[in-house]
Amino acid sequence: MFERLPKLQSLNLGRNNLSGNIPMDLLKCKELQFINLGINNLEGILPKEIGNMTMLRILYLDGNRIKGKK
């Protein structure tokens, strides 16, 4: 889905009862500056590739079961 939105700058999917892992396709949106995925049922490990999103300024993941790499 996100591969069709390369110029997307803001994404607010907070409080949408999403589950599973953070979609890797989201990382293809190189112009994203704001991502809100808070208050969902997401889980897993935060992809290290999110560090390649150089335009990203705000990332909300609170209220999920996301972990960093050990």
N, CA, C and O atoms as CSV, one atom per row, in Angstrom:
chain,resi,resn,atom,element,x,y,z
A,1,MET,N,N,0.823,-1.199,0.000
A,1,MET,CA,C,0.000,0.000,0.000
A,1,MET,C,C,0.865,1.261,0.000
A,1,MET,O,O,0.610,2.177,-0.781
A,2,PHE,N,N,1.873,1.323,0.851
A,2,PHE,CA,C,2.659,2.548,0.994
A,2,PHE,C,C,3.604,2.807,-0.174
A,2,PHE,O,O,4.032,3.942,-0.381
A,3,GLU,N,N,3.933,1.769,-0.937
A,3,GLU,CA,C,4.822,1.985,-2.080
A,3,GLU,C,C,4.200,2.898,-3.124
A,3,GLU,O,O,4.907,3.443,-3.971
A,4,ARG,N,N,2.893,3.070,-3.072
A,4,ARG,CA,C,2.188,3.957,-4.002
A,4,ARG,C,C,2.097,5.395,-3.491
A,4,ARG,O,O,1.508,6.258,-4.142
A,5,LEU,N,N,2.682,5.642,-2.325
A,5,LEU,CA,C,2.602,6.963,-1.690
A,5,LEU,C,C,3.989,7.508,-1.365
A,5,LEU,O,O,4.240,7.866,-0.214
A,6,PRO,N,N,4.889,7.585,-2.329
A,6,PRO,CA,C,6.267,7.985,-2.020
A,6,PRO,C,C,6.406,9.419,-1.516
A,6,PRO,O,O,7.411,9.744,-0.884
A,7,LYS,N,N,5.437,10.278,-1.774
A,7,LYS,CA,C,5.529,11.682,-1.360
A,7,LYS,C,C,4.727,11.985,-0.092
A,7,LYS,O,O,4.601,13.142,0.309
A,8,LEU,N,N,4.191,10.939,0.530
A,8,LEU,CA,C,3.417,11.104,1.759
A,8,LEU,C,C,4.274,11.783,2.820
A,8,LEU,O,O,5.413,11.376,3.050
A,9,GLN,N,N,3.732,12.819,3.473
A,9,GLN,CA,C,4.488,13.564,4.478
A,9,GLN,C,C,3.969,13.367,5.898
A,9,GLN,O,O,4.720,13.534,6.859
A,10,SER,N,N,2.698,13.015,6.040
A,10,SER,CA,C,2.106,12.866,7.363
A,10,SER,C,C,1.176,11.654,7.372
A,10,SER,O,O,0.385,11.458,6.449
A,11,LEU,N,N,1.281,10.848,8.423
A,11,LEU,CA,C,0.442,9.662,8.545
A,11,LEU,C,C,-0.053,9.560,9.975
A,11,LEU,O,O,0.747,9.456,10.905
A,12,ASN,N,N,-1.363,9.589,10.157
A,12,ASN,CA,C,-1.966,9.478,11.478
A,12,ASN,C,C,-2.906,8.278,11.488
A,12,ASN,O,O,-4.033,8.354,11.000
A,13,LEU,N,N,-2.430,7.172,12.049
A,13,LEU,CA,C,-3.243,5.971,12.194
A,13,LEU,C,C,-3.377,5.580,13.658
A,13,LEU,O,O,-3.584,4.411,13.986
A,14,GLY,N,N,-3.258,6.569,14.531
A,14,GLY,CA,C,-3.414,6.333,15.961
A,14,GLY,C,C,-4.840,5.920,16.289
A,14,GLY,O,O,-5.793,6.354,15.643
A,15,ARG,N,N,-4.969,5.069,17.312
A,15,ARG,CA,C,-6.276,4.611,17.814
A,15,ARG,C,C,-7.117,3.935,16.725
A,15,ARG,O,O,-8.309,4.215,16.593
A,16,ASN,N,N,-6.497,3.051,15.953
A,16,ASN,CA,C,-7.221,2.358,14.890
A,16,ASN,C,C,-7.254,0.849,15.067
A,16,ASN,O,O,-7.652,0.132,14.148
A,17,ASN,N,N,-6.849,0.357,16.219
A,17,ASN,CA,C,-6.884,-1.066,16.510
A,17,ASN,C,C,-6.062,-1.881,15.504
A,17,ASN,O,O,-6.423,-3.009,15.168
A,18,LEU,N,N,-4.960,-1.304,15.031
A,18,LEU,CA,C,-4.062,-2.018,14.126
A,18,LEU,C,C,-3.303,-3.068,14.922
A,18,LEU,O,O,-3.023,-2.874,16.105
A,19,SER,N,N,-2.971,-4.171,14.279
A,19,SER,CA,C,-2.213,-5.220,14.961
A,19,SER,C,C,-1.120,-5.743,14.038
A,19,SER,O,O,-1.111,-5.470,12.838
A,20,GLY,N,N,-0.207,-6.496,14.623
A,20,GLY,CA,C,0.903,-7.043,13.852
A,20,GLY,C,C,2.128,-6.164,13.963
A,20,GLY,O,O,2.250,-5.361,14.888
A,21,ASN,N,N,3.036,-6.320,13.012
A,21,ASN,CA,C,4.274,-5.547,12.979
A,21,ASN,C,C,4.090,-4.245,12.213
A,21,ASN,O,O,3.123,-4.086,11.469
A,22,ILE,N,N,5.013,-3.323,12.395
A,22,ILE,CA,C,5.028,-2.105,11.581
A,22,ILE,C,C,5.323,-2.525,10.144
A,22,ILE,O,O,6.316,-3.211,9.899
A,23,PRO,N,N,4.483,-2.130,9.190
A,23,PRO,CA,C,4.711,-2.554,7.802
A,23,PRO,C,C,6.014,-1.991,7.234
A,23,PRO,O,O,6.260,-0.786,7.306
A,24,MET,N,N,6.839,-2.860,6.676
A,24,MET,CA,C,8.116,-2.430,6.099
A,24,MET,C,C,7.907,-1.505,4.899
A,24,MET,O,O,8.774,-0.684,4.600
A,25,ASP,N,N,6.771,-1.625,4.208
A,25,ASP,CA,C,6.467,-0.733,3.080
A,25,ASP,C,C,6.403,0.720,3.513
A,25,ASP,O,O,6.648,1.621,2.711
A,26,LEU,N,N,6.073,0.955,4.779
A,26,LEU,CA,C,6.011,2.320,5.296
A,26,LEU,C,C,7.358,3.018,5.137
A,26,LEU,O,O,7.408,4.238,4.976
A,27,LEU,N,N,8.434,2.266,5.178
A,27,LEU,CA,C,9.775,2.830,5.070
A,27,LEU,C,C,10.090,3.332,3.668
A,27,LEU,O,O,11.103,4.000,3.460
A,28,LYS,N,N,9.234,3.016,2.710
A,28,LYS,CA,C,9.417,3.498,1.334
A,28,LYS,C,C,8.932,4.931,1.158
A,28,LYS,O,O,9.186,5.554,0.127
A,29,CYS,N,N,8.237,5.453,2.159
A,29,CYS,CA,C,7.737,6.828,2.124
A,29,CYS,C,C,8.846,7.743,2.654
A,29,CYS,O,O,8.821,8.156,3.813
A,30,LYS,N,N,9.791,8.045,1.816
A,30,LYS,CA,C,11.004,8.768,2.210
A,30,LYS,C,C,10.758,10.203,2.654
A,30,LYS,O,O,11.618,10.805,3.298
A,31,GLU,N,N,9.591,10.763,2.319
A,31,GLU,CA,C,9.312,12.160,2.681
A,31,GLU,C,C,8.469,12.298,3.947
A,31,GLU,O,O,8.065,13.404,4.307
A,32,LEU,N,N,8.200,11.167,4.629
A,32,LEU,CA,C,7.407,11.230,5.854
A,32,LEU,C,C,8.111,12.069,6.909
A,32,LEU,O,O,9.297,11.881,7.182
A,33,GLN,N,N,7.365,12.995,7.497
A,33,GLN,CA,C,7.886,13.847,8.562
A,33,GLN,C,C,7.200,13.554,9.888
A,33,GLN,O,O,7.761,13.820,10.951
A,34,PHE,N,N,5.987,13.005,9.833
A,34,PHE,CA,C,5.174,12.756,11.025
A,34,PHE,C,C,4.508,11.394,10.880
A,34,PHE,O,O,3.853,11.125,9.873
A,35,ILE,N,N,4.674,10.534,11.881
A,35,ILE,CA,C,3.988,9.237,11.919
A,35,ILE,C,C,3.381,9.063,13.301
A,35,ILE,O,O,4.079,9.158,14.310
A,36,ASN,N,N,2.086,8.808,13.343
A,36,ASN,CA,C,1.412,8.473,14.594
A,36,ASN,C,C,0.792,7.092,14.429
A,36,ASN,O,O,-0.167,6.912,13.677
A,37,LEU,N,N,1.351,6.126,15.138
A,37,LEU,CA,C,0.800,4.773,15.185
A,37,LEU,C,C,0.433,4.413,16.621
A,37,LEU,O,O,0.277,3.240,16.958
A,38,GLY,N,N,0.298,5.430,17.456
A,38,GLY,CA,C,0.043,5.228,18.884
A,38,GLY,C,C,-1.316,4.615,19.171
A,38,GLY,O,O,-2.243,4.707,18.367
A,39,ILE,N,N,-1.413,3.994,20.325
A,39,ILE,CA,C,-2.633,3.389,20.846
A,39,ILE,C,C,-3.224,2.398,19.837
A,39,ILE,O,O,-4.370,2.539,19.412
A,40,ASN,N,N,-2.441,1.417,19.469
A,40,ASN,CA,C,-2.877,0.313,18.615
A,40,ASN,C,C,-2.423,-0.984,19.284
A,40,ASN,O,O,-2.096,-0.991,20.470
A,41,ASN,N,N,-2.403,-2.048,18.544
A,41,ASN,CA,C,-1.942,-3.340,19.060
A,41,ASN,C,C,-0.732,-3.827,18.274
A,41,ASN,O,O,-0.579,-5.026,18.038
A,42,LEU,N,N,0.126,-2.896,17.872
A,42,LEU,CA,C,1.314,-3.265,17.116
A,42,LEU,C,C,2.327,-3.911,18.043
A,42,LEU,O,O,2.380,-3.607,19.234
A,43,GLU,N,N,3.134,-4.809,17.483
A,43,GLU,CA,C,4.123,-5.520,18.284
A,43,GLU,C,C,5.360,-5.787,17.449
A,43,GLU,O,O,5.392,-5.498,16.253
A,44,GLY,N,N,6.354,-6.329,18.076
A,44,GLY,CA,C,7.580,-6.674,17.366
A,44,GLY,C,C,8.690,-5.700,17.675
A,44,GLY,O,O,8.637,-4.950,18.649
A,45,ILE,N,N,9.704,-5.729,16.818
A,45,ILE,CA,C,10.891,-4.902,16.992
A,45,ILE,C,C,10.849,-3.744,16.008
A,45,ILE,O,O,10.534,-3.929,14.832
A,46,LEU,N,N,11.165,-2.555,16.490
A,46,LEU,CA,C,11.216,-1.380,15.624
A,46,LEU,C,C,12.289,-1.607,14.561
A,46,LEU,O,O,13.445,-1.853,14.906
A,47,PRO,N,N,11.937,-1.531,13.275
A,47,PRO,CA,C,12.933,-1.782,12.223
A,47,PRO,C,C,14.064,-0.755,12.274
A,47,PRO,O,O,13.817,0.447,12.366
A,48,LYS,N,N,15.291,-1.234,12.213
A,48,LYS,CA,C,16.437,-0.323,12.261
A,48,LYS,C,C,16.444,0.611,11.059
A,48,LYS,O,O,17.007,1.704,11.127
A,49,GLU,N,N,15.827,0.195,9.966
A,49,GLU,CA,C,15.766,1.011,8.751
A,49,GLU,C,C,14.994,2.307,8.936
A,49,GLU,O,O,15.078,3.206,8.100
A,50,ILE,N,N,14.246,2.408,10.023
A,50,ILE,CA,C,13.519,3.657,10.281
A,50,ILE,C,C,14.509,4.802,10.459
A,50,ILE,O,O,14.158,5.966,10.268
A,51,GLY,N,N,15.734,4.477,10.821
A,51,GLY,CA,C,16.785,5.486,10.941
A,51,GLY,C,C,17.189,6.086,9.604
A,51,GLY,O,O,17.829,7.136,9.571
A,52,ASN,N,N,16.830,5.441,8.504
A,52,ASN,CA,C,17.115,5.958,7.163
A,52,ASN,C,C,16.092,6.990,6.701
A,52,ASN,O,O,16.264,7.608,5.650
A,53,MET,N,N,15.039,7.178,7.473
A,53,MET,CA,C,14.001,8.150,7.122
A,53,MET,C,C,14.458,9.524,7.598
A,53,MET,O,O,14.080,9.970,8.682
A,54,THR,N,N,15.261,10.185,6.794
A,54,THR,CA,C,15.934,11.417,7.206
A,54,THR,C,C,14.994,12.603,7.367
A,54,THR,O,O,15.355,13.579,8.025
A,55,MET,N,N,13.820,12.549,6.796
A,55,MET,CA,C,12.858,13.651,6.919
A,55,MET,C,C,11.995,13.508,8.181
A,55,MET,O,O,11.348,14.469,8.599
A,56,LEU,N,N,11.984,12.320,8.785
A,56,LEU,CA,C,11.113,12.039,9.923
A,56,LEU,C,C,11.496,12.892,11.129
A,56,LEU,O,O,12.649,12.892,11.562
A,57,ARG,N,N,10.524,13.614,11.662
A,57,ARG,CA,C,10.746,14.488,12.815
A,57,ARG,C,C,9.970,14.023,14.039
A,57,ARG,O,O,10.427,14.196,15.169
A,58,ILE,N,N,8.790,13.432,13.819
A,58,ILE,CA,C,7.938,13.015,14.936
A,58,ILE,C,C,7.464,11.587,14.683
A,58,ILE,O,O,6.945,11.273,13.612
A,59,LEU,N,N,7.652,10.724,15.689
A,59,LEU,CA,C,7.233,9.330,15.608
A,59,LEU,C,C,6.559,8.958,16.919
A,59,LEU,O,O,7.211,8.921,17.963
A,60,TYR,N,N,5.261,8.684,16.874
A,60,TYR,CA,C,4.506,8.257,18.050
A,60,TYR,C,C,4.219,6.767,17.942
A,60,TYR,O,O,3.598,6.310,16.982
A,61,LEU,N,N,4.675,6.020,18.933
A,61,LEU,CA,C,4.422,4.574,18.981
A,61,LEU,C,C,3.875,4.157,20.338
A,61,LEU,O,O,3.740,2.963,20.605
A,62,ASP,N,N,3.553,5.124,21.207
A,62,ASP,CA,C,3.098,4.795,22.557
A,62,ASP,C,C,1.825,3.948,22.509
A,62,ASP,O,O,1.042,4.046,21.564
A,63,GLY,N,N,1.627,3.129,23.520
A,63,GLY,CA,C,0.432,2.318,23.600
A,63,GLY,C,C,0.475,1.083,22.709
A,63,GLY,O,O,-0.571,0.540,22.352
A,64,ASN,N,N,1.669,0.638,22.348
A,64,ASN,CA,C,1.849,-0.589,21.560
A,64,ASN,C,C,2.834,-1.497,22.291
A,64,ASN,O,O,3.281,-1.179,23.393
A,65,ARG,N,N,3.166,-2.614,21.682
A,65,ARG,CA,C,4.168,-3.528,22.242
A,65,ARG,C,C,5.374,-3.589,21.311
A,65,ARG,O,O,5.808,-4.665,20.899
A,66,ILE,N,N,5.902,-2.417,20.992
A,66,ILE,CA,C,7.072,-2.307,20.121
A,66,ILE,C,C,8.325,-2.296,21.008
A,66,ILE,O,O,8.369,-1.629,22.042
A,67,LYS,N,N,9.321,-3.040,20.579
A,67,LYS,CA,C,10.578,-3.093,21.317
A,67,LYS,C,C,11.717,-2.610,20.431
A,67,LYS,O,O,11.626,-2.651,19.204
A,68,GLY,N,N,12.771,-2.159,21.057
A,68,GLY,CA,C,14.000,-1.858,20.336
A,68,GLY,C,C,14.837,-3.112,20.226
A,68,GLY,O,O,14.565,-4.104,20.903
A,69,LYS,N,N,15.841,-3.082,19.390
A,69,LYS,CA,C,16.730,-4.228,19.238
A,69,LYS,C,C,17.601,-4.360,20.484
A,69,LYS,O,O,18.122,-3.369,20.995
A,70,LYS,N,N,17.752,-5.573,20.960
A,70,LYS,CA,C,18.585,-5.824,22.149
A,70,LYS,C,C,20.049,-5.810,21.799
A,70,LYS,O,O,20.895,-6.003,22.672
